[in-house]
Amino acid sequence: MLAYFPVPGALTSERPSKPEVKLKYARMATYLMLPIALAGCGGSPGDGEAALLEMLSEEVAFGQRSVADGTRTAFLAYLADDSIVFEPNPADGKTVQMESQDSGTLTWEPAYAEISADGTLGYTTGPWTFEDGQGADVIRIHGHYVSIWKIQADGSWKVILDIGNTYPDPFPGFGAVEKRVAVDPVEGADPGTGRNELVALDRALSNADDRIDSLLSATDPDVRMYRNGERPTRGREEALELLGLILTGTTEPKGSTRWEPLDSGVAGSGDLGYSYGYAGVSEDSTSYLRIWRRRPGGEWKIILDVVI
């Protein structure tokens, strides 16, 4: 479970009661024990669903560890050695946590989880709230997180990518975790080829004449889209409204958004992958993460798109 979130610039200013203390990132988590009620299965029960339940169980244990032993200890235990976090630029996860200090309280709730057909790669996403201070000095920040999990050589689940956006108001909680378990691996899938395909797709989107229209056409109909300052959206219609809202008032044309991919990864079953890198409008550059899904015989489609 992600417990490392970028805070908007307006919230990084010095706190009134302690001017020397700057709030830049939330690194203290208190996990609310949640009944992992599962709903919306995208495939028949089997090994994939068992793997998804194990991944969710590890997320719960991660939260419990952060309460018992502190965020720094928990993250060092649950982040993969090659993990990436975003601050907002991609950075080595364990190095960031080694340099971190616990402060405040972070609570979160997984709302959706998906896993690949071979049960080796998955992700979770949902709302989070960070709170720090007391009385008139209390600060509350809200957002949505995305955590990508990968099974390791020793059979353990570790977080390999963590990213989150922020928005002003609380997001309603969920009583159940919606899930999707893929059941059909891509025949003849090669993870190396898949990684190259996703990087090439990102570059093609960046070089397209109309990058916004091209982005939307590359999405799954049920795509989730997260942007700082705005509630998460689901579906192409809401995504189009979100992108139009973000671009309103800018002097740049709609085709100005560019993406520079840095790396990608694909499950051995070839049906689930991710890509990430730098995103920019004009001279303002930040980071993006995309999660991709491919059905047998079909094209890669974006199922989750985050820019922070």
C-alpha positions as semicolon CSV with decimal commas, in nm:
position;residue;x (nm);y (nm);z (nm)
1;M;0,000;0,000;0,000
2;L;0,133;0,335;-0,101
3;A;0,224;0,569;0,180
4;Y;0,440;0,816;-0,007
5;F;0,260;1,102;-0,177
6;P;0,357;1,431;-0,338
7;V;0,197;1,732;-0,174
8;P;0,098;2,030;-0,390
9;G;0,322;2,337;-0,375
10;A;0,067;2,534;-0,177
11;L;0,094;2,278;0,099
12;T;0,474;2,269;0,115
13;S;0,502;2,608;0,280
14;E;0,624;2,641;0,635
15;R;0,377;2,551;0,906
16;P;0,251;2,850;1,111
17;S;0,347;2,712;1,452
18;K;0,689;2,582;1,345
19;P;0,831;2,785;1,055
20;E;1,138;2,566;1,036
21;V;0,936;2,254;0,961
22;K;0,832;2,203;0,600
23;L;0,571;1,948;0,500
24;K;0,679;1,803;0,168
25;Y;0,589;1,436;0,179
26;A;0,378;1,218;0,404
27;R;0,579;0,931;0,544
28;M;0,387;0,814;0,852
29;A;0,109;0,561;0,798
30;T;-0,159;0,433;1,031
31;Y;-0,346;0,152;0,862
32;L;-0,718;0,114;0,917
33;M;-0,796;-0,254;0,931
34;L;-1,039;-0,321;0,649
35;P;-1,244;-0,628;0,570
36;I;-1,112;-0,729;0,231
37;A;-1,452;-0,785;0,078
38;L;-1,409;-0,868;-0,289
39;A;-1,647;-0,775;-0,568
40;G;-1,660;-0,747;-0,944
41;C;-1,443;-1,045;-1,037
42;G;-1,328;-1,014;-1,398
43;G;-1,262;-1,386;-1,444
44;S;-1,333;-1,729;-1,302
45;P;-1,185;-1,819;-0,962
46;G;-0,854;-2,003;-0,965
47;D;-0,484;-1,951;-0,908
48;G;-0,506;-1,591;-1,031
49;E;-0,764;-1,502;-0,767
50;A;-0,560;-1,677;-0,499
51;A;-0,257;-1,471;-0,603
52;L;-0,463;-1,152;-0,592
53;L;-0,584;-1,231;-0,242
54;E;-0,225;-1,294;-0,135
55;M;-0,120;-0,959;-0,282
56;L;-0,400;-0,783;-0,092
57;S;-0,302;-0,967;0,225
58;E;0,051;-0,835;0,188
59;E;-0,084;-0,484;0,148
60;V;-0,272;-0,523;0,480
61;A;0,040;-0,660;0,648
62;F;0,239;-0,368;0,510
63;G;0,000;-0,124;0,678
64;Q;0,010;-0,314;1,005
65;R;0,391;-0,312;1,000
66;S;0,396;0,065;0,955
67;V;0,179;0,106;1,266
68;A;0,379;-0,136;1,477
69;D;0,732;-0,043;1,368
70;G;0,707;0,291;1,186
71;T;0,678;0,386;0,821
72;R;1,048;0,383;0,744
73;T;1,090;0,029;0,875
74;A;0,777;-0,091;0,696
75;F;0,872;0,061;0,363
76;L;1,222;-0,077;0,375
77;A;1,064;-0,418;0,433
78;Y;0,798;-0,402;0,160
79;L;0,966;-0,203;-0,116
80;A;1,155;-0,408;-0,372
81;D;1,527;-0,344;-0,397
82;D;1,475;-0,183;-0,739
83;S;1,155;0,004;-0,645
84;I;1,067;0,350;-0,774
85;V;0,875;0,625;-0,592
86;F;0,781;0,965;-0,731
87;E;0,871;1,291;-0,553
88;P;0,752;1,401;-0,811
89;N;1,036;1,276;-1,032
90;P;1,113;0,904;-1,023
91;A;1,359;0,813;-0,747
92;D;1,504;0,500;-0,588
93;G;1,245;0,388;-0,334
94;K;1,472;0,247;-0,068
95;T;1,712;0,541;-0,085
96;V;1,421;0,780;-0,033
97;Q;1,299;0,584;0,268
98;M;1,646;0,559;0,420
99;E;1,654;0,940;0,419
100;S;1,294;0,982;0,541
101;Q;1,152;1,074;0,882
102;D;0,813;0,969;1,018
103;S;0,556;1,245;1,068
104;G;0,179;1,275;1,066
105;T;-0,078;1,002;1,006
106;L;-0,176;0,849;0,675
107;T;-0,481;0,628;0,624
108;W;-0,587;0,459;0,303
109;E;-0,839;0,218;0,159
110;P;-0,785;-0,005;-0,146
111;A;-1,080;0,027;-0,382
112;Y;-0,959;-0,171;-0,684
113;A;-0,707;-0,448;-0,744
114;E;-0,603;-0,627;-1,061
115;I;-0,355;-0,905;-1,131
116;S;-0,202;-1,063;-1,440
117;A;-0,304;-1,404;-1,574
118;D;0,015;-1,565;-1,442
119;G;-0,033;-1,411;-1,096
120;T;0,305;-1,237;-1,087
121;L;0,222;-0,868;-1,142
122;G;-0,065;-0,662;-1,002
123;Y;-0,169;-0,324;-0,869
124;T;-0,398;-0,164;-0,614
125;T;-0,550;0,183;-0,604
126;G;-0,779;0,381;-0,377
127;P;-0,821;0,697;-0,167
128;W;-0,582;0,815;0,105
129;T;-0,584;1,090;0,366
130;F;-0,286;1,244;0,543
131;E;-0,326;1,439;0,868
132;D;-0,065;1,627;1,067
133;G;-0,080;1,875;1,353
134;Q;-0,349;1,957;1,606
135;G;-0,621;2,216;1,655
136;A;-0,587;2,524;1,436
137;D;-0,260;2,393;1,292
138;V;-0,401;2,064;1,163
139;I;-0,330;1,988;0,797
140;R;-0,534;1,738;0,597
141;I;-0,444;1,626;0,248
142;H;-0,637;1,385;0,027
143;G;-0,559;1,190;-0,287
144;H;-0,553;0,858;-0,469
145;Y;-0,260;0,617;-0,471
146;V;-0,140;0,352;-0,713
147;S;0,088;0,071;-0,594
148;I;0,230;-0,182;-0,839
149;W;0,321;-0,515;-0,682
150;K;0,546;-0,786;-0,827
151;I;0,624;-1,132;-0,700
152;Q;0,993;-1,178;-0,628
153;A;1,232;-1,468;-0,691
154;D;1,177;-1,593;-0,334
155;G;0,798;-1,594;-0,381
156;S;0,731;-1,280;-0,176
157;W;0,527;-0,982;-0,296
158;K;0,702;-0,644;-0,305
159;V;0,600;-0,295;-0,415
160;I;0,797;-0,192;-0,725
161;L;0,628;0,141;-0,806
162;D;0,441;0,392;-0,584
163;I;0,271;0,709;-0,702
164;G;-0,019;0,925;-0,584
165;N;-0,208;1,239;-0,676
166;T;-0,370;1,498;-0,448
167;Y;-0,708;1,675;-0,446
168;P;-0,881;1,911;-0,201
169;D;-1,171;1,715;-0,052
170;P;-1,217;1,367;0,098
171;F;-1,314;1,086;-0,134
172;P;-1,597;0,856;-0,020
173;G;-1,482;0,522;0,111
174;F;-1,566;0,187;-0,041
175;G;-1,723;-0,111;0,132
176;A;-1,566;-0,366;-0,100
177;V;-1,253;-0,403;-0,306
178;E;-1,342;-0,438;-0,671
179;K;-1,110;-0,684;-0,840
180;R;-1,016;-0,815;-1,179
181;V;-0,835;-1,142;-1,236
182;A;-0,711;-1,208;-1,588
183;V;-0,762;-1,567;-1,703
184;D;-0,617;-1,569;-2,056
185;P;-0,241;-1,521;-2,099
186;V;-0,118;-1,388;-2,431
187;E;0,007;-1,679;-2,640
188;G;0,380;-1,665;-2,704
189;A;0,420;-1,360;-2,480
190;D;0,773;-1,228;-2,434
191;P;0,815;-0,975;-2,151
192;G;1,116;-0,813;-2,318
193;T;0,923;-0,753;-2,638
194;G;0,626;-0,628;-2,439
195;R;0,841;-0,374;-2,254
196;N;0,973;-0,239;-2,583
197;E;0,619;-0,218;-2,718
198;L;0,501;-0,004;-2,427
199;V;0,795;0,236;-2,455
200;A;0,729;0,265;-2,829
201;L;0,361;0,333;-2,766
202;D;0,444;0,612;-2,519
203;R;0,682;0,770;-2,770
204;A;0,422;0,744;-3,045
205;L;0,167;0,918;-2,823
206;S;0,416;1,196;-2,750
207;N;0,490;1,244;-3,120
208;A;0,127;1,237;-3,236
209;D;-0,018;1,549;-3,399
210;D;-0,301;1,565;-3,145
211;R;-0,164;1,403;-2,831
212;I;-0,480;1,434;-2,625
213;D;-0,702;1,266;-2,884
214;S;-0,435;1,003;-2,940
215;L;-0,414;0,939;-2,567
216;L;-0,789;0,891;-2,536
217;S;-0,798;0,656;-2,835
218;A;-0,527;0,445;-2,668
219;T;-0,733;0,399;-2,352
220;D;-0,962;0,121;-2,243
221;P;-1,329;0,230;-2,224
222;D;-1,311;0,188;-1,845
223;V;-0,985;0,383;-1,805
224;R;-0,902;0,550;-1,473
225;M;-0,729;0,888;-1,495
226;Y;-0,565;1,074;-1,205
227;R;-0,438;1,434;-1,210
228;N;-0,329;1,658;-0,922
229;G;-0,599;1,892;-0,797
230;E;-0,885;1,686;-0,944
231;R;-1,090;1,386;-0,835
232;P;-1,004;1,062;-1,016
233;T;-1,214;0,980;-1,320
234;R;-1,332;0,652;-1,466
235;G;-1,427;0,599;-1,830
236;R;-1,335;0,788;-2,147
237;E;-1,611;1,047;-2,118
238;E;-1,498;1,157;-1,772
239;A;-1,134;1,144;-1,886
240;L;-1,209;1,381;-2,171
241;E;-1,381;1,623;-1,932
242;L;-1,083;1,605;-1,695
243;L;-0,827;1,674;-1,967
244;G;-1,036;1,962;-2,101
245;L;-1,062;2,112;-1,752
246;I;-0,687;2,090;-1,695
247;L;-0,607;2,254;-2,029
248;T;-0,862;2,534;-1,990
249;G;-0,689;2,871;-1,965
250;T;-0,348;2,753;-2,084
251;T;-0,185;2,931;-2,377
252;E;-0,047;2,602;-2,504
253;P;-0,236;2,403;-2,770
254;K;-0,399;2,078;-2,671
255;G;-0,124;1,887;-2,849
256;S;0,148;2,030;-2,623
257;T;0,155;1,756;-2,361
258;R;0,458;1,533;-2,411
259;W;0,573;1,210;-2,253
260;E;0,930;1,088;-2,224
261;P;0,931;0,720;-2,121
262;L;1,205;0,602;-1,885
263;D;1,119;0,238;-1,827
264;S;0,845;-0,023;-1,845
265;G;0,758;-0,373;-1,728
266;V;0,532;-0,656;-1,842
267;A;0,405;-0,971;-1,672
268;G;0,529;-1,303;-1,805
269;S;0,177;-1,375;-1,928
270;G;0,195;-1,068;-2,153
271;D;-0,143;-0,929;-2,053
272;L;-0,054;-0,660;-1,796
273;G;0,222;-0,400;-1,799
274;Y;0,325;-0,050;-1,697
275;S;0,533;0,240;-1,825
276;Y;0,655;0,558;-1,660
277;G;0,864;0,865;-1,726
278;Y;0,852;1,241;-1,751
279;A;0,545;1,438;-1,856
280;G;0,537;1,804;-1,951
281;V;0,320;2,088;-2,073
282;S;0,534;2,374;-2,200
283;E;0,834;2,417;-1,967
284;D;0,658;2,256;-1,669
285;S;0,773;1,896;-1,635
286;T;0,651;1,629;-1,396
287;S;0,605;1,250;-1,403
288;Y;0,354;0,998;-1,534
289;L;0,266;0,634;-1,480
290;R;0,051;0,420;-1,708
291;I;-0,084;0,073;-1,654
292;W;-0,163;-0,122;-1,970
293;R;-0,378;-0,427;-2,040
294;R;-0,375;-0,655;-2,342
295;R;-0,623;-0,926;-2,425
296;P;-0,522;-1,225;-2,639
297;G;-0,510;-1,117;-3,001
298;G;-0,572;-0,755;-2,906
299;E;-0,383;-0,429;-2,871
300;W;-0,235;-0,276;-2,558
301;K;-0,481;-0,035;-2,396
302;I;-0,425;0,210;-2,109
303;I;-0,634;0,118;-1,807
304;L;-0,487;0,371;-1,562
305;D;-0,310;0,698;-1,637
306;V;-0,151;0,916;-1,366
307;V;0,026;1,250;-1,402
308;I;0,151;1,430;-1,090
